[in-house]
Amino acid sequence: MIQKESFYEDLEQVFFYHFPKYHMKILLGDFNVKEGRQNIFKPTIGNESLHQDSNDNGVRIVNFATSIYLVVKSTMFLHRDIHKYTWTSPNGRAHNETDYILIDRRWHSSILDV
């Protein structure tokens, strides 16, 4: 747990102190996250997550994204489930969406207009 907290604190410091405020920020990564479709998260993640419920890492990424004014863009667009998952278990039975794209919230609406 301490390593996760340290990771997100370091990442937040990088976003606040090492990037110019006027540049568009995009964060891509395999965060080992399951983002659920809970109503409280919808402003940050939208409606199109593969999972019903968030795991602990999912809550962390939402809190992180909210704290630095990002949205999880990869869960805001309608796709068939087969196109949402980014990890498949070796036996092929379990699928997870673990890779996410986060963008600066101020660019969120302008991307939807394109």
Backbone as CSV, one residue per row, in Angstrom:
resi,resn,N_x,N_y,N_z,CA_x,CA_y,CA_z,C_x,C_y,C_z
1,MET,0.811,-1.190,0.000,0.000,0.000,0.000,0.859,1.261,0.000
2,ILE,1.936,1.255,0.746,2.787,2.429,0.826,3.411,2.731,-0.535
3,GLN,3.796,1.685,-1.287,4.378,1.901,-2.605,3.358,2.529,-3.555
4,LYS,2.109,2.084,-3.489,1.071,2.663,-4.346,0.857,4.127,-4.010
5,GLU,0.762,4.424,-2.727,0.566,5.815,-2.316,1.734,6.677,-2.763
6,SER,2.934,6.160,-2.608,4.129,6.888,-3.025,4.135,7.113,-4.538
7,PHE,3.749,6.099,-5.301,3.687,6.215,-6.759,2.746,7.343,-7.174
8,TYR,1.536,7.348,-6.620,0.563,8.369,-7.001,0.970,9.754,-6.509
9,GLU,1.597,9.846,-5.354,2.105,11.134,-4.877,3.193,11.661,-5.805
10,ASP,4.115,10.785,-6.210,5.180,11.195,-7.130,4.610,11.619,-8.480
11,LEU,3.647,10.856,-8.980,3.026,11.174,-10.259,2.289,12.511,-10.190
12,GLU,1.628,12.759,-9.098,0.933,14.031,-8.911,1.924,15.191,-8.882
13,GLN,3.050,15.009,-8.220,4.085,16.046,-8.169,4.614,16.353,-9.565
14,VAL,4.818,15.323,-10.360,5.293,15.516,-11.733,4.290,16.336,-12.523
15,PHE,3.002,16.006,-12.395,1.980,16.734,-13.143,1.891,18.194,-12.713
16,PHE,1.962,18.462,-11.426,1.806,19.832,-10.943,3.041,20.692,-11.135
17,TYR,4.219,20.114,-11.001,5.424,20.945,-10.942,6.361,20.819,-12.143
18,HIS,6.145,19.843,-13.004,7.080,19.656,-14.116,6.463,19.847,-15.489
19,PHE,5.150,20.013,-15.559,4.493,20.250,-16.838,3.909,21.647,-16.850
20,PRO,4.087,22.374,-17.930,3.450,23.683,-18.022,1.926,23.546,-17.948
21,LYS,1.289,24.469,-17.300,-0.157,24.402,-17.094,-0.936,24.455,-18.407
22,TYR,-0.418,25.129,-19.401,-1.167,25.321,-20.635,-1.049,24.148,-21.607
23,HIS,-0.168,23.181,-21.368,-0.050,22.034,-22.259,-1.125,20.997,-21.963
24,MET,-1.570,20.331,-23.018,-2.508,19.224,-22.844,-1.753,18.058,-22.219
25,LYS,-2.339,17.461,-21.216,-1.703,16.338,-20.530,-2.440,15.057,-20.856
26,ILE,-1.689,14.033,-21.258,-2.232,12.716,-21.564,-1.412,11.700,-20.795
27,LEU,-2.090,10.818,-20.101,-1.430,9.774,-19.323,-1.977,8.434,-19.779
28,LEU,-1.098,7.576,-20.268,-1.475,6.238,-20.719,-0.804,5.222,-19.817
29,GLY,-1.506,4.158,-19.499,-0.822,3.167,-18.697,-1.659,1.970,-18.318
30,ASP,-0.941,0.934,-17.931,-1.537,-0.268,-17.356,-1.476,-0.072,-15.847
31,PHE,-2.576,0.351,-15.264,-2.614,0.684,-13.855,-3.120,-0.467,-12.995
32,ASN,-3.366,-1.640,-13.610,-3.904,-2.781,-12.872,-5.177,-2.367,-12.145
33,VAL,-6.045,-1.715,-12.891,-7.246,-1.096,-12.351,-8.479,-1.757,-12.931
34,LYS,-9.507,-1.853,-12.115,-10.840,-2.191,-12.600,-11.730,-1.020,-12.247
35,GLU,-12.149,-0.282,-13.265,-13.044,0.850,-13.074,-14.474,0.352,-13.185
36,GLY,-15.239,0.569,-12.149,-16.641,0.176,-12.152,-17.529,1.281,-12.670
37,ARG,-18.799,0.946,-12.815,-19.762,1.916,-13.329,-20.582,2.565,-12.206
38,GLN,-19.975,2.762,-11.052,-20.682,3.401,-9.956,-21.030,4.840,-10.343
39,ASN,-22.209,5.277,-9.950,-22.682,6.621,-10.313,-21.744,7.719,-9.842
40,ILE,-21.141,7.547,-8.700,-20.266,8.587,-8.148,-19.034,8.832,-9.028
41,PHE,-18.616,7.824,-9.799,-17.427,7.952,-10.646,-17.734,8.446,-12.055
42,LYS,-18.991,8.496,-12.451,-19.347,8.804,-13.840,-18.792,10.118,-14.375
43,PRO,-18.706,11.194,-13.576,-18.109,12.419,-14.137,-16.642,12.237,-14.542
44,THR,-15.959,11.311,-13.907,-14.546,11.094,-14.191,-14.314,9.968,-15.182
45,ILE,-15.149,8.924,-15.155,-14.889,7.769,-16.017,-15.958,7.502,-17.062
46,GLY,-17.082,8.157,-17.005,-18.129,7.920,-17.979,-18.946,6.680,-17.662
47,ASN,-19.625,6.157,-18.690,-20.561,5.044,-18.519,-20.103,3.732,-19.125
48,GLU,-18.984,3.709,-19.794,-18.673,2.581,-20.661,-17.555,1.669,-20.164
49,SER,-17.363,1.576,-18.882,-16.354,0.663,-18.334,-16.797,-0.783,-18.534
50,LEU,-15.852,-1.670,-18.679,-16.134,-3.096,-18.826,-16.665,-3.698,-17.528
51,HIS,-16.244,-3.158,-16.408,-16.540,-3.746,-15.096,-17.716,-3.056,-14.415
52,GLN,-18.416,-3.805,-13.576,-19.516,-3.244,-12.784,-19.000,-2.513,-11.548
53,ASP,-17.997,-3.105,-10.877,-17.485,-2.568,-9.623,-16.002,-2.262,-9.737
54,SER,-15.577,-1.239,-9.011,-14.167,-0.851,-8.990,-13.419,-1.642,-7.929
55,ASN,-12.150,-1.930,-8.221,-11.292,-2.490,-7.172,-10.585,-1.320,-6.467
56,ASP,-9.738,-1.636,-5.502,-9.029,-0.606,-4.741,-8.218,0.298,-5.665
57,ASN,-7.549,-0.289,-6.640,-6.766,0.516,-7.580,-7.665,1.409,-8.427
58,GLY,-8.865,0.955,-8.709,-9.818,1.764,-9.458,-10.203,3.022,-8.713
59,VAL,-10.434,2.867,-7.418,-10.754,4.027,-6.588,-9.554,4.969,-6.538
60,ARG,-8.358,4.410,-6.443,-7.144,5.246,-6.413,-6.996,6.069,-7.692
61,ILE,-7.221,5.442,-8.833,-7.020,6.167,-10.095,-8.076,7.253,-10.260
62,VAL,-9.296,7.011,-9.799,-10.328,8.054,-9.861,-9.950,9.214,-8.955
63,ASN,-9.502,8.921,-7.752,-9.081,9.985,-6.831,-7.898,10.762,-7.398
64,PHE,-6.950,10.039,-7.990,-5.793,10.686,-8.603,-6.231,11.582,-9.759
65,ALA,-7.040,11.033,-10.653,-7.496,11.798,-11.818,-8.251,13.051,-11.384
66,THR,-9.103,12.911,-10.400,-9.864,14.054,-9.910,-8.950,15.111,-9.302
67,SER,-7.931,14.679,-8.578,-7.044,15.626,-7.893,-6.216,16.468,-8.852
68,ILE,-5.938,15.942,-10.046,-5.126,16.719,-10.993,-5.907,17.077,-12.263
69,TYR,-7.233,17.041,-12.152,-8.124,17.517,-13.211,-7.998,16.718,-14.507
70,LEU,-7.985,15.392,-14.360,-7.986,14.501,-15.520,-9.304,13.739,-15.578
71,VAL,-9.635,13.231,-16.754,-10.749,12.299,-16.921,-10.214,11.038,-17.575
72,VAL,-10.855,9.919,-17.292,-10.476,8.638,-17.893,-11.248,8.536,-19.202
73,LYS,-10.604,8.895,-20.277,-11.266,9.006,-21.570,-11.576,7.646,-22.192
74,SER,-10.770,6.648,-21.893,-10.951,5.345,-22.535,-12.227,4.637,-22.084
75,THR,-12.877,5.107,-21.024,-14.127,4.484,-20.578,-15.335,5.371,-20.869
76,MET,-15.188,6.324,-21.762,-16.296,7.228,-22.068,-16.941,6.968,-23.419
77,PHE,-16.352,6.080,-24.206,-16.893,5.830,-25.533,-17.512,4.443,-25.603
78,LEU,-18.617,4.348,-26.303,-19.317,3.086,-26.467,-18.521,2.158,-27.392
79,HIS,-18.204,0.981,-26.886,-17.546,-0.077,-27.653,-18.157,-1.401,-27.231
80,ARG,-18.104,-2.367,-28.101,-18.496,-3.716,-27.700,-17.487,-4.212,-26.665
81,ASP,-17.945,-5.057,-25.733,-17.067,-5.542,-24.668,-15.803,-6.188,-25.205
82,ILE,-15.888,-6.874,-26.315,-14.709,-7.546,-26.882,-13.611,-6.542,-27.231
83,HIS,-13.978,-5.293,-27.462,-13.000,-4.255,-27.791,-12.548,-3.459,-26.576
84,LYS,-13.126,-3.734,-25.412,-12.770,-3.006,-24.197,-11.651,-3.672,-23.419
85,TYR,-11.619,-4.989,-23.382,-10.626,-5.620,-22.513,-9.235,-5.590,-23.131
86,THR,-8.258,-5.408,-22.229,-6.864,-5.284,-22.648,-5.996,-6.389,-22.055
87,TRP,-6.615,-7.292,-21.304,-5.904,-8.427,-20.722,-6.823,-9.632,-20.751
88,THR,-6.269,-10.778,-21.128,-6.998,-12.039,-21.128,-6.186,-13.052,-20.347
89,SER,-6.852,-13.816,-19.501,-6.156,-14.828,-18.711,-5.595,-15.908,-19.630
90,PRO,-4.595,-16.658,-19.172,-3.996,-17.703,-20.010,-5.009,-18.743,-20.508
91,ASN,-6.039,-19.032,-19.704,-7.039,-20.009,-20.159,-8.102,-19.373,-21.043
92,GLY,-8.060,-18.047,-21.222,-8.973,-17.354,-22.115,-10.345,-17.079,-21.536
93,ARG,-10.564,-17.375,-20.277,-11.903,-17.219,-19.693,-12.124,-15.881,-19.000
94,ALA,-11.099,-15.300,-18.462,-11.241,-14.026,-17.752,-10.676,-12.890,-18.602
95,HIS,-11.400,-11.800,-18.614,-10.986,-10.616,-19.372,-11.062,-9.409,-18.456
96,ASN,-10.090,-8.526,-18.574,-10.084,-7.306,-17.790,-9.687,-6.120,-18.653
97,GLU,-10.198,-4.985,-18.274,-9.798,-3.725,-18.879,-8.840,-3.080,-17.884
98,THR,-7.553,-3.127,-18.170,-6.559,-2.623,-17.218,-5.769,-1.435,-17.759
99,ASP,-5.815,-1.199,-19.047,-5.087,-0.087,-19.658,-6.037,1.090,-19.831
100,TYR,-5.594,2.255,-19.433,-6.467,3.417,-19.460,-5.762,4.620,-20.057
101,ILE,-6.574,5.523,-20.598,-6.094,6.779,-21.152,-6.753,7.893,-20.358
102,LEU,-5.929,8.718,-19.738,-6.414,9.857,-18.974,-5.974,11.124,-19.686
103,ILE,-6.880,12.085,-19.794,-6.534,13.357,-20.438,-6.959,14.513,-19.542
104,ASP,-6.400,15.655,-19.832,-6.703,16.888,-19.121,-8.197,17.197,-19.245
105,ARG,-8.854,17.455,-18.138,-10.297,17.707,-18.115,-10.689,18.896,-18.997
106,ARG,-9.839,19.899,-19.099,-10.217,21.075,-19.891,-10.279,20.768,-21.382
107,TRP,-9.635,19.691,-21.826,-9.683,19.289,-23.229,-10.796,18.288,-23.481
108,HIS,-11.402,17.799,-22.436,-12.424,16.754,-22.520,-13.570,17.145,-23.454
109,SER,-14.163,18.295,-23.253,-15.316,18.690,-24.062,-14.925,19.019,-25.501
110,SER,-13.743,19.570,-25.712,-13.339,19.902,-27.076,-13.077,18.652,-27.900
111,ILE,-12.652,17.565,-27.279,-12.434,16.316,-28.005,-13.770,15.707,-28.391
112,LEU,-14.785,15.852,-27.555,-16.105,15.322,-27.884,-16.723,16.044,-29.049
113,ASP,-16.346,17.307,-29.264,-16.928,18.099,-30.341,-16.358,17.752,-31.708
114,VAL,-15.237,17.037,-31.763,-14.577,16.747,-33.036,-15.353,15.719,-33.804
